[in-house]
Amino acid sequence: MLNLIFLIRPLEGDFCFMSINKKYIESEIQKIVESLGFLFIELVIRGDKRQDIFEVFVDNEIGITAEDCAEISRVIHEFFDLTQEEISNYRLDVSSPGVGRSLKYIQQYKKHKGRKFQLKYEIDNKVKKQNGTLLEVQDNKLLFQFGKEEILIPFEKIKEAKVQISF
């Protein structure tokens, strides 16, 4: 295992050292999440020299429960305890991505049929931004309704898609 050491100079005071290989940790956490049957969305590492904070965002086709997050968290804790000696004082947060994040995988769209989206997509070599309703997920395409018009958009043409909350 390759550990990278970064020298970080704070605004004031002494240098501090950070010896976390983010790419390796992210890769291993992704393997853990996917082995448990979930989609790995993102890992955010933050914190300071007193405590590292690992935020793991996961999803699936039907939604994430508190029990799902607890199981994923337990396995990641085991990984840290068994293989990551340099990570000793940390906080681990496992959750669904929440409404503020753009959907990353086509599997995430299935549970949002009938919901409104803020969508940015490419059509005819132009990027278009519209609000619409997801009607269907068909193989690798998404059928959206924009006003009275229905458009079938290939998943790879979607640049950003955020579910909009209705109150």
PyMOL commands that place a pseudoatom at each C-alpha (Angstrom):
pseudoatom trace, name=CA, resn=MET, resi=1, chain=A, elem=C, hetatm=0, pos=[0.000, 0.000, 0.000]
pseudoatom trace, name=CA, resn=LEU, resi=2, chain=A, elem=C, hetatm=0, pos=[1.311, 3.419, -0.967]
pseudoatom trace, name=CA, resn=ASN, resi=3, chain=A, elem=C, hetatm=0, pos=[0.802, 6.216, 1.557]
pseudoatom trace, name=CA, resn=LEU, resi=4, chain=A, elem=C, hetatm=0, pos=[1.206, 9.760, 0.369]
pseudoatom trace, name=CA, resn=ILE, resi=5, chain=A, elem=C, hetatm=0, pos=[2.315, 12.367, 2.883]
pseudoatom trace, name=CA, resn=PHE, resi=6, chain=A, elem=C, hetatm=0, pos=[1.297, 15.942, 2.286]
pseudoatom trace, name=CA, resn=LEU, resi=7, chain=A, elem=C, hetatm=0, pos=[2.876, 18.828, 4.108]
pseudoatom trace, name=CA, resn=ILE, resi=8, chain=A, elem=C, hetatm=0, pos=[0.227, 21.392, 4.854]
pseudoatom trace, name=CA, resn=ARG, resi=9, chain=A, elem=C, hetatm=0, pos=[1.234, 24.863, 5.961]
pseudoatom trace, name=CA, resn=PRO, resi=10, chain=A, elem=C, hetatm=0, pos=[-1.438, 26.489, 8.118]
pseudoatom trace, name=CA, resn=LEU, resi=11, chain=A, elem=C, hetatm=0, pos=[-2.018, 30.227, 8.070]
pseudoatom trace, name=CA, resn=GLU, resi=12, chain=A, elem=C, hetatm=0, pos=[-0.257, 30.479, 11.432]
pseudoatom trace, name=CA, resn=GLY, resi=13, chain=A, elem=C, hetatm=0, pos=[1.810, 28.107, 13.547]
pseudoatom trace, name=CA, resn=ASP, resi=14, chain=A, elem=C, hetatm=0, pos=[3.614, 24.852, 12.827]
pseudoatom trace, name=CA, resn=PHE, resi=15, chain=A, elem=C, hetatm=0, pos=[3.380, 22.538, 9.880]
pseudoatom trace, name=CA, resn=CYS, resi=16, chain=A, elem=C, hetatm=0, pos=[1.052, 19.574, 10.212]
pseudoatom trace, name=CA, resn=PHE, resi=17, chain=A, elem=C, hetatm=0, pos=[1.171, 16.255, 8.379]
pseudoatom trace, name=CA, resn=MET, resi=18, chain=A, elem=C, hetatm=0, pos=[-1.648, 14.412, 6.675]
pseudoatom trace, name=CA, resn=SER, resi=19, chain=A, elem=C, hetatm=0, pos=[-0.941, 10.841, 5.622]
pseudoatom trace, name=CA, resn=ILE, resi=20, chain=A, elem=C, hetatm=0, pos=[-4.180, 9.742, 4.013]
pseudoatom trace, name=CA, resn=ASN, resi=21, chain=A, elem=C, hetatm=0, pos=[-4.139, 8.341, 0.512]
pseudoatom trace, name=CA, resn=LYS, resi=22, chain=A, elem=C, hetatm=0, pos=[-7.558, 9.648, -0.603]
pseudoatom trace, name=CA, resn=LYS, resi=23, chain=A, elem=C, hetatm=0, pos=[-7.660, 7.730, -3.895]
pseudoatom trace, name=CA, resn=TYR, resi=24, chain=A, elem=C, hetatm=0, pos=[-6.904, 4.431, -2.164]
pseudoatom trace, name=CA, resn=ILE, resi=25, chain=A, elem=C, hetatm=0, pos=[-9.416, 5.065, 0.660]
pseudoatom trace, name=CA, resn=GLU, resi=26, chain=A, elem=C, hetatm=0, pos=[-12.072, 6.127, -1.853]
pseudoatom trace, name=CA, resn=SER, resi=27, chain=A, elem=C, hetatm=0, pos=[-11.452, 3.048, -4.001]
pseudoatom trace, name=CA, resn=GLU, resi=28, chain=A, elem=C, hetatm=0, pos=[-11.702, 0.700, -1.012]
pseudoatom trace, name=CA, resn=ILE, resi=29, chain=A, elem=C, hetatm=0, pos=[-14.849, 2.372, 0.340]
pseudoatom trace, name=CA, resn=GLN, resi=30, chain=A, elem=C, hetatm=0, pos=[-16.408, 2.177, -3.124]
pseudoatom trace, name=CA, resn=LYS, resi=31, chain=A, elem=C, hetatm=0, pos=[-15.675, -1.580, -3.206]
pseudoatom trace, name=CA, resn=ILE, resi=32, chain=A, elem=C, hetatm=0, pos=[-17.240, -2.009, 0.243]
pseudoatom trace, name=CA, resn=VAL, resi=33, chain=A, elem=C, hetatm=0, pos=[-20.370, -0.042, -0.662]
pseudoatom trace, name=CA, resn=GLU, resi=34, chain=A, elem=C, hetatm=0, pos=[-20.851, -1.876, -3.969]
pseudoatom trace, name=CA, resn=SER, resi=35, chain=A, elem=C, hetatm=0, pos=[-20.212, -5.290, -2.372]
pseudoatom trace, name=CA, resn=LEU, resi=36, chain=A, elem=C, hetatm=0, pos=[-23.129, -4.559, -0.041]
pseudoatom trace, name=CA, resn=GLY, resi=37, chain=A, elem=C, hetatm=0, pos=[-25.396, -3.834, -3.041]
pseudoatom trace, name=CA, resn=PHE, resi=38, chain=A, elem=C, hetatm=0, pos=[-25.427, -0.029, -2.972]
pseudoatom trace, name=CA, resn=LEU, resi=39, chain=A, elem=C, hetatm=0, pos=[-24.253, 2.724, -5.306]
pseudoatom trace, name=CA, resn=PHE, resi=40, chain=A, elem=C, hetatm=0, pos=[-21.207, 4.686, -4.174]
pseudoatom trace, name=CA, resn=ILE, resi=41, chain=A, elem=C, hetatm=0, pos=[-21.862, 8.365, -4.866]
pseudoatom trace, name=CA, resn=GLU, resi=42, chain=A, elem=C, hetatm=0, pos=[-19.040, 10.293, -3.244]
pseudoatom trace, name=CA, resn=LEU, resi=43, chain=A, elem=C, hetatm=0, pos=[-16.471, 10.444, -0.447]
pseudoatom trace, name=CA, resn=VAL, resi=44, chain=A, elem=C, hetatm=0, pos=[-15.677, 13.782, 1.172]
pseudoatom trace, name=CA, resn=ILE, resi=45, chain=A, elem=C, hetatm=0, pos=[-12.682, 13.917, 3.499]
pseudoatom trace, name=CA, resn=ARG, resi=46, chain=A, elem=C, hetatm=0, pos=[-12.315, 16.913, 5.730]
pseudoatom trace, name=CA, resn=GLY, resi=47, chain=A, elem=C, hetatm=0, pos=[-11.350, 17.740, 9.283]
pseudoatom trace, name=CA, resn=ASP, resi=48, chain=A, elem=C, hetatm=0, pos=[-8.154, 18.886, 10.961]
pseudoatom trace, name=CA, resn=LYS, resi=49, chain=A, elem=C, hetatm=0, pos=[-5.128, 17.441, 12.755]
pseudoatom trace, name=CA, resn=ARG, resi=50, chain=A, elem=C, hetatm=0, pos=[-7.313, 16.510, 15.744]
pseudoatom trace, name=CA, resn=GLN, resi=51, chain=A, elem=C, hetatm=0, pos=[-9.899, 14.499, 13.799]
pseudoatom trace, name=CA, resn=ASP, resi=52, chain=A, elem=C, hetatm=0, pos=[-10.488, 13.333, 10.228]
pseudoatom trace, name=CA, resn=ILE, resi=53, chain=A, elem=C, hetatm=0, pos=[-14.086, 13.398, 9.008]
pseudoatom trace, name=CA, resn=PHE, resi=54, chain=A, elem=C, hetatm=0, pos=[-15.171, 10.959, 6.307]
pseudoatom trace, name=CA, resn=GLU, resi=55, chain=A, elem=C, hetatm=0, pos=[-18.540, 11.629, 4.666]
pseudoatom trace, name=CA, resn=VAL, resi=56, chain=A, elem=C, hetatm=0, pos=[-19.709, 8.736, 2.509]
pseudoatom trace, name=CA, resn=PHE, resi=57, chain=A, elem=C, hetatm=0, pos=[-22.716, 9.242, 0.268]
pseudoatom trace, name=CA, resn=VAL, resi=58, chain=A, elem=C, hetatm=0, pos=[-24.547, 6.155, -0.988]
pseudoatom trace, name=CA, resn=ASP, resi=59, chain=A, elem=C, hetatm=0, pos=[-27.776, 5.417, -2.822]
pseudoatom trace, name=CA, resn=ASN, resi=60, chain=A, elem=C, hetatm=0, pos=[-29.752, 2.671, -4.561]
pseudoatom trace, name=CA, resn=GLU, resi=61, chain=A, elem=C, hetatm=0, pos=[-32.864, 2.204, -6.675]
pseudoatom trace, name=CA, resn=ILE, resi=62, chain=A, elem=C, hetatm=0, pos=[-35.353, 2.213, -3.800]
pseudoatom trace, name=CA, resn=GLY, resi=63, chain=A, elem=C, hetatm=0, pos=[-33.888, 4.534, -1.176]
pseudoatom trace, name=CA, resn=ILE, resi=64, chain=A, elem=C, hetatm=0, pos=[-31.489, 4.304, 1.739]
pseudoatom trace, name=CA, resn=THR, resi=65, chain=A, elem=C, hetatm=0, pos=[-32.622, 3.456, 5.277]
pseudoatom trace, name=CA, resn=ALA, resi=66, chain=A, elem=C, hetatm=0, pos=[-30.922, 4.173, 8.591]
pseudoatom trace, name=CA, resn=GLU, resi=67, chain=A, elem=C, hetatm=0, pos=[-30.234, 0.428, 8.859]
pseudoatom trace, name=CA, resn=ASP, resi=68, chain=A, elem=C, hetatm=0, pos=[-28.497, 0.487, 5.458]
pseudoatom trace, name=CA, resn=CYS, resi=69, chain=A, elem=C, hetatm=0, pos=[-26.263, 3.356, 6.606]
pseudoatom trace, name=CA, resn=ALA, resi=70, chain=A, elem=C, hetatm=0, pos=[-25.473, 1.543, 9.864]
pseudoatom trace, name=CA, resn=GLU, resi=71, chain=A, elem=C, hetatm=0, pos=[-24.436, -1.647, 8.021]
pseudoatom trace, name=CA, resn=ILE, resi=72, chain=A, elem=C, hetatm=0, pos=[-22.229, 0.248, 5.552]
pseudoatom trace, name=CA, resn=SER, resi=73, chain=A, elem=C, hetatm=0, pos=[-20.708, 2.237, 8.421]
pseudoatom trace, name=CA, resn=ARG, resi=74, chain=A, elem=C, hetatm=0, pos=[-19.943, -0.938, 10.389]
pseudoatom trace, name=CA, resn=VAL, resi=75, chain=A, elem=C, hetatm=0, pos=[-18.055, -2.492, 7.456]
pseudoatom trace, name=CA, resn=ILE, resi=76, chain=A, elem=C, hetatm=0, pos=[-16.102, 0.722, 6.746]
pseudoatom trace, name=CA, resn=HIS, resi=77, chain=A, elem=C, hetatm=0, pos=[-15.154, 0.959, 10.450]
pseudoatom trace, name=CA, resn=GLU, resi=78, chain=A, elem=C, hetatm=0, pos=[-13.839, -2.635, 10.238]
pseudoatom trace, name=CA, resn=PHE, resi=79, chain=A, elem=C, hetatm=0, pos=[-11.795, -1.686, 7.147]
pseudoatom trace, name=CA, resn=PHE, resi=80, chain=A, elem=C, hetatm=0, pos=[-10.277, 1.313, 8.943]
pseudoatom trace, name=CA, resn=ASP, resi=81, chain=A, elem=C, hetatm=0, pos=[-9.569, -0.686, 12.116]
pseudoatom trace, name=CA, resn=LEU, resi=82, chain=A, elem=C, hetatm=0, pos=[-7.912, -3.578, 10.247]
pseudoatom trace, name=CA, resn=THR, resi=83, chain=A, elem=C, hetatm=0, pos=[-5.943, -1.783, 7.538]
pseudoatom trace, name=CA, resn=GLN, resi=84, chain=A, elem=C, hetatm=0, pos=[-5.581, 1.938, 8.198]
pseudoatom trace, name=CA, resn=GLU, resi=85, chain=A, elem=C, hetatm=0, pos=[-3.301, 2.473, 11.197]
pseudoatom trace, name=CA, resn=GLU, resi=86, chain=A, elem=C, hetatm=0, pos=[-2.806, 6.146, 10.323]
pseudoatom trace, name=CA, resn=ILE, resi=87, chain=A, elem=C, hetatm=0, pos=[-6.541, 6.741, 10.673]
pseudoatom trace, name=CA, resn=SER, resi=88, chain=A, elem=C, hetatm=0, pos=[-7.250, 6.472, 14.374]
pseudoatom trace, name=CA, resn=ASN, resi=89, chain=A, elem=C, hetatm=0, pos=[-9.229, 9.518, 15.459]
pseudoatom trace, name=CA, resn=TYR, resi=90, chain=A, elem=C, hetatm=0, pos=[-11.986, 9.989, 12.931]
pseudoatom trace, name=CA, resn=ARG, resi=91, chain=A, elem=C, hetatm=0, pos=[-15.687, 10.487, 12.450]
pseudoatom trace, name=CA, resn=LEU, resi=92, chain=A, elem=C, hetatm=0, pos=[-17.535, 8.522, 9.779]
pseudoatom trace, name=CA, resn=ASP, resi=93, chain=A, elem=C, hetatm=0, pos=[-20.858, 9.757, 8.390]
pseudoatom trace, name=CA, resn=VAL, resi=94, chain=A, elem=C, hetatm=0, pos=[-22.741, 7.538, 5.941]
pseudoatom trace, name=CA, resn=SER, resi=95, chain=A, elem=C, hetatm=0, pos=[-25.905, 8.914, 4.325]
pseudoatom trace, name=CA, resn=SER, resi=96, chain=A, elem=C, hetatm=0, pos=[-27.898, 9.277, 1.149]
pseudoatom trace, name=CA, resn=PRO, resi=97, chain=A, elem=C, hetatm=0, pos=[-26.822, 12.180, -1.066]
pseudoatom trace, name=CA, resn=GLY, resi=98, chain=A, elem=C, hetatm=0, pos=[-29.833, 14.348, -0.266]
pseudoatom trace, name=CA, resn=VAL, resi=99, chain=A, elem=C, hetatm=0, pos=[-31.772, 16.591, -2.613]
pseudoatom trace, name=CA, resn=GLY, resi=100, chain=A, elem=C, hetatm=0, pos=[-29.041, 19.158, -3.167]
pseudoatom trace, name=CA, resn=ARG, resi=101, chain=A, elem=C, hetatm=0, pos=[-26.806, 16.773, -5.096]
pseudoatom trace, name=CA, resn=SER, resi=102, chain=A, elem=C, hetatm=0, pos=[-27.108, 15.912, -8.751]
pseudoatom trace, name=CA, resn=LEU, resi=103, chain=A, elem=C, hetatm=0, pos=[-27.994, 12.311, -9.572]
pseudoatom trace, name=CA, resn=LYS, resi=104, chain=A, elem=C, hetatm=0, pos=[-24.956, 10.366, -10.749]
pseudoatom trace, name=CA, resn=TYR, resi=105, chain=A, elem=C, hetatm=0, pos=[-26.253, 6.962, -11.930]
pseudoatom trace, name=CA, resn=ILE, resi=106, chain=A, elem=C, hetatm=0, pos=[-29.247, 5.991, -14.026]
pseudoatom trace, name=CA, resn=GLN, resi=107, chain=A, elem=C, hetatm=0, pos=[-30.340, 3.581, -11.274]
pseudoatom trace, name=CA, resn=GLN, resi=108, chain=A, elem=C, hetatm=0, pos=[-31.039, 6.601, -9.042]
pseudoatom trace, name=CA, resn=TYR, resi=109, chain=A, elem=C, hetatm=0, pos=[-33.701, 7.924, -11.409]
pseudoatom trace, name=CA, resn=LYS, resi=110, chain=A, elem=C, hetatm=0, pos=[-36.103, 4.978, -11.071]
pseudoatom trace, name=CA, resn=LYS, resi=111, chain=A, elem=C, hetatm=0, pos=[-37.309, 5.978, -7.605]
pseudoatom trace, name=CA, resn=HIS, resi=112, chain=A, elem=C, hetatm=0, pos=[-37.946, 9.543, -8.820]
pseudoatom trace, name=CA, resn=LYS, resi=113, chain=A, elem=C, hetatm=0, pos=[-40.471, 8.834, -11.586]
pseudoatom trace, name=CA, resn=GLY, resi=114, chain=A, elem=C, hetatm=0, pos=[-43.217, 11.446, -11.501]
pseudoatom trace, name=CA, resn=ARG, resi=115, chain=A, elem=C, hetatm=0, pos=[-41.045, 14.003, -9.712]
pseudoatom trace, name=CA, resn=LYS, resi=116, chain=A, elem=C, hetatm=0, pos=[-39.904, 17.383, -10.964]
pseudoatom trace, name=CA, resn=PHE, resi=117, chain=A, elem=C, hetatm=0, pos=[-36.275, 17.926, -11.939]
pseudoatom trace, name=CA, resn=GLN, resi=118, chain=A, elem=C, hetatm=0, pos=[-33.979, 20.814, -12.649]
pseudoatom trace, name=CA, resn=LEU, resi=119, chain=A, elem=C, hetatm=0, pos=[-32.163, 19.415, -15.660]
pseudoatom trace, name=CA, resn=LYS, resi=120, chain=A, elem=C, hetatm=0, pos=[-29.148, 20.430, -17.689]
pseudoatom trace, name=CA, resn=TYR, resi=121, chain=A, elem=C, hetatm=0, pos=[-28.633, 18.293, -20.802]
pseudoatom trace, name=CA, resn=GLU, resi=122, chain=A, elem=C, hetatm=0, pos=[-27.041, 18.347, -24.230]
pseudoatom trace, name=CA, resn=ILE, resi=123, chain=A, elem=C, hetatm=0, pos=[-29.186, 18.347, -27.351]
pseudoatom trace, name=CA, resn=ASP, resi=124, chain=A, elem=C, hetatm=0, pos=[-28.039, 19.208, -30.879]
pseudoatom trace, name=CA, resn=ASN, resi=125, chain=A, elem=C, hetatm=0, pos=[-24.560, 20.129, -29.547]
pseudoatom trace, name=CA, resn=LYS, resi=126, chain=A, elem=C, hetatm=0, pos=[-26.082, 22.743, -27.219]
pseudoatom trace, name=CA, resn=VAL, resi=127, chain=A, elem=C, hetatm=0, pos=[-26.517, 22.595, -23.458]
pseudoatom trace, name=CA, resn=LYS, resi=128, chain=A, elem=C, hetatm=0, pos=[-30.095, 23.257, -22.430]
pseudoatom trace, name=CA, resn=LYS, resi=129, chain=A, elem=C, hetatm=0, pos=[-31.388, 23.955, -18.919]
pseudoatom trace, name=CA, resn=GLN, resi=130, chain=A, elem=C, hetatm=0, pos=[-35.039, 23.203, -18.131]
pseudoatom trace, name=CA, resn=ASN, resi=131, chain=A, elem=C, hetatm=0, pos=[-37.384, 22.144, -15.371]
pseudoatom trace, name=CA, resn=GLY, resi=132, chain=A, elem=C, hetatm=0, pos=[-39.418, 19.063, -16.167]
pseudoatom trace, name=CA, resn=THR, resi=133, chain=A, elem=C, hetatm=0, pos=[-41.030, 15.905, -14.847]
pseudoatom trace, name=CA, resn=LEU, resi=134, chain=A, elem=C, hetatm=0, pos=[-39.474, 12.459, -15.185]
pseudoatom trace, name=CA, resn=LEU, resi=135, chain=A, elem=C, hetatm=0, pos=[-42.020, 10.160, -16.827]
pseudoatom trace, name=CA, resn=GLU, resi=136, chain=A, elem=C, hetatm=0, pos=[-40.064, 6.969, -17.560]
pseudoatom trace, name=CA, resn=VAL, resi=137, chain=A, elem=C, hetatm=0, pos=[-36.679, 5.294, -17.403]
pseudoatom trace, name=CA, resn=GLN, resi=138, chain=A, elem=C, hetatm=0, pos=[-36.222, 3.225, -20.581]
pseudoatom trace, name=CA, resn=ASP, resi=139, chain=A, elem=C, hetatm=0, pos=[-32.990, 1.228, -20.737]
pseudoatom trace, name=CA, resn=ASN, resi=140, chain=A, elem=C, hetatm=0, pos=[-30.341, 3.962, -20.951]
pseudoatom trace, name=CA, resn=LYS, resi=141, chain=A, elem=C, hetatm=0, pos=[-32.772, 6.802, -21.756]
pseudoatom trace, name=CA, resn=LEU, resi=142, chain=A, elem=C, hetatm=0, pos=[-34.985, 9.060, -19.687]
pseudoatom trace, name=CA, resn=LEU, resi=143, chain=A, elem=C, hetatm=0, pos=[-38.343, 10.422, -20.792]
pseudoatom trace, name=CA, resn=PHE, resi=144, chain=A, elem=C, hetatm=0, pos=[-39.003, 13.916, -19.449]
pseudoatom trace, name=CA, resn=GLN, resi=145, chain=A, elem=C, hetatm=0, pos=[-42.002, 16.169, -19.892]
pseudoatom trace, name=CA, resn=PHE, resi=146, chain=A, elem=C, hetatm=0, pos=[-41.257, 19.861, -20.350]
pseudoatom trace, name=CA, resn=GLY, resi=147, chain=A, elem=C, hetatm=0, pos=[-44.598, 21.672, -20.448]
pseudoatom trace, name=CA, resn=LYS, resi=148, chain=A, elem=C, hetatm=0, pos=[-46.583, 19.871, -23.170]
pseudoatom trace, name=CA, resn=GLU, resi=149, chain=A, elem=C, hetatm=0, pos=[-43.483, 18.446, -24.866]
pseudoatom trace, name=CA, resn=GLU, resi=150, chain=A, elem=C, hetatm=0, pos=[-42.008, 15.018, -24.069]
pseudoatom trace, name=CA, resn=ILE, resi=151, chain=A, elem=C, hetatm=0, pos=[-38.313, 14.442, -24.793]
pseudoatom trace, name=CA, resn=LEU, resi=152, chain=A, elem=C, hetatm=0, pos=[-36.412, 11.152, -24.592]
pseudoatom trace, name=CA, resn=ILE, resi=153, chain=A, elem=C, hetatm=0, pos=[-32.876, 11.981, -23.442]
pseudoatom trace, name=CA, resn=PRO, resi=154, chain=A, elem=C, hetatm=0, pos=[-29.975, 9.504, -23.503]
pseudoatom trace, name=CA, resn=PHE, resi=155, chain=A, elem=C, hetatm=0, pos=[-28.493, 9.242, -20.014]
pseudoatom trace, name=CA, resn=GLU, resi=156, chain=A, elem=C, hetatm=0, pos=[-24.993, 10.168, -21.237]
pseudoatom trace, name=CA, resn=LYS, resi=157, chain=A, elem=C, hetatm=0, pos=[-26.346, 13.528, -22.500]
pseudoatom trace, name=CA, resn=ILE, resi=158, chain=A, elem=C, hetatm=0, pos=[-27.453, 14.608, -19.021]
pseudoatom trace, name=CA, resn=LYS, resi=159, chain=A, elem=C, hetatm=0, pos=[-24.956, 17.038, -17.528]
pseudoatom trace, name=CA, resn=GLU, resi=160, chain=A, elem=C, hetatm=0, pos=[-26.767, 17.677, -14.241]
pseudoatom trace, name=CA, resn=ALA, resi=161, chain=A, elem=C, hetatm=0, pos=[-30.075, 16.516, -12.774]
pseudoatom trace, name=CA, resn=LYS, resi=162, chain=A, elem=C, hetatm=0, pos=[-31.421, 17.619, -9.410]
pseudoatom trace, name=CA, resn=VAL, resi=163, chain=A, elem=C, hetatm=0, pos=[-34.717, 16.507, -7.946]
pseudoatom trace, name=CA, resn=GLN, resi=164, chain=A, elem=C, hetatm=0, pos=[-36.870, 19.455, -6.945]
pseudoatom trace, name=CA, resn=ILE, resi=165, chain=A, elem=C, hetatm=0, pos=[-38.773, 19.299, -3.697]
pseudoatom trace, name=CA, resn=SER, resi=166, chain=A, elem=C, hetatm=0, pos=[-42.476, 20.121, -3.752]
pseudoatom trace, name=CA, resn=PHE, resi=167, chain=A, elem=C, hetatm=0, pos=[-44.179, 21.412, -0.626]
for i in range(1, 167): cmd.bond("trace and resi %d" % i, "trace and resi %d" % (i + 1))
show_as sticks, trace
zoom trace
